[in-house]
Amino acid sequence: MRLDCGYTKYIVLISLMVLAGIAVTGCSYGHGKHDSCPVVRGTGDLGVVIERASGNVKIVETTRGREITRVEGLGDLSHASVVYSRDQRFAFVFGRDGGLTKIDMLAGRIAKRVIQAGNSIGGAISQDGTLIAVSNYTPGGVNVFSSDSLELIAEIPAAYGNKNSSKVVGLVEAPGKRFIFSLYDAGEIWIADMNKPANPVVTKYKNVGKLPYDALITSDGRYYIAGLFGEDGMAMLDLWRPEQGVKRILNNYGRGEIKMPVYKMPHLEGWAIADNYAFVPGIGRNDVLVLDKQTWKQVDRIPVHGQPVFVMARPDGRQVWVNFAHPNNDTVQVIDVPTRKIIKTLKPGKAVLHMEFTPRGERVWISVRDDDRLDIFDTETFARISSLDADKPSGIFFTSRANHIGL
C-alpha cells in the first residue's frame, strides 16, 4: 500500500511534536498525587473520609491505602453521610448544618454547594441517579434536588397533627424512583413517588410506633425497617406488598428487660444481612441480636463488649464486624457468621467511629477519631496493614456504594 508523501510527512511531524511535548514537560504518568502530570484514573478505587472537626474530606484510594487529596470547606460534618452518582464521579455530602455539597472525585474539588436547611441528618440518591433527597431536622421535611445542577426540584413538608413539623430520619431510596423516610415526632412512615419529580405522590403510614430514630432498606430493596426509640419493637414495611401496611416485628427488641443508659444510638444502615439472618445492634444492650430474615423473629443473642453502634457484614457475608458506643469505643469485635461466635477482639484506639470494607472485603478501614488516625486491617489475618493520619476522622465511604441499594 502506497502512502501519499504529504500525508506521511504530516504523521511524522505530529509524532515528533508529541515526543517533544513529553520531553519538555517531563511527564511521568504515575500513581501519586505528587507526580509531575495529572493521573488518568477511574473512580471505582476511590472513596472519601470525613474529617469532622475541620469540615474537610479526604479523597482516598483503596488499593494502595493512601490519600489522594483533601477537599476543604464543607461546613459542619459532625453527622455527615455520603452517596455517589451512578458513574462514581461525584460524591454528595450531607452536612449537619443543612449543607449539600457535590464533590468532583477526579478533579478533587467542590463542584457545587448549597445550604438547603438549618439542620439536616442525611440523604439518598434516586434509583436512576437523577435526584438527591435530603432529610431535615430543621425545619423538617425533605428537599429534593437535581443531581446534575443541585437545583431544588421539590419540597415535601413533614406536616402532621395540628400543622406541626416533624424531624425526618431514615431516608433511603427504593426501586421505582421512590424515597422512603420516617417522621420522628409523628411516628409515621412516608413513601414519596418521584416519577413526576416536581409533583411527588406521597403515601403515608400512621401510628407505626413511638419515635422512629433511624431506618434501613434491605439490599434487595424489599423491606424498609424503622427502629423505635420510644418503645420496644421495630416497624417494617414490605415494599412488595405495601397495601398490607406497616407491621411490628421484634416486640422484645429495644432497651429490653434491663434498662440501661443509651450512650449512642445504633445506626441501622449498618445492619448486617448474612446467611439469611440479620445481625442487629441492641439498643441499650451489650448484645448483637440475630433475626431469621424469613420470619423476622429473634433466633439468637450474641453477648459483645459494649453497646453496638455499627454491625457490618464483610461483603462475602462470612464475618460481621462490630464497633461500640462510649465508654467501650476503643474496641472492634469480629463475629464468625456460621458459628455466631466472636473470633477476634481488636483495640485500634480511642473513639472508633466507623468501618468500611474495600469492595471485595479483603480489607477494612477503621476511623479512630481521638487518635487522629485511619487504620487498615486485613480481614483474614486481622493484622493491621497500614495507617493514615486524619483530622478527627469519622465516616468512611467508598465509591462502590454507588452500586448498592440503601448505601
Secondary structure, DSSP 8 states (H G I E B T S, - for coil): ----HHHHHHHHHHHHHHHHHHHHHT----SSTTSSS-----STTEEEEEETTTTEEEEEETTTTEEEEEE------TT-EEEE-TTS-EEEEE-TTSEEEEEETTTTEEEEEEE--SEEEEEEE-TTS-EEEEEEEES-SEEEEETTT--EEEEE--EETTTEE--EEEEEEETTTEEEEEETTTTEEEEEE-SSTTS-EEEEE----S-EEEEEE-TTS-EEEEEESSSSSEEEEETTSGGG-EEEE-TT-SS-SS----SS---GGG-EEETTEEEEE-TTSSEEEEEETTT--EEEEEE-SS-EEEEEE-TTSSEEEEEE-TTSTT-EEEEETTTTEEEEEE---S-EEEEEE-TTSSEEEEEEGGGTEEEEEETTT--EEEEEE-SSEEEEEEGGGGGSTT-
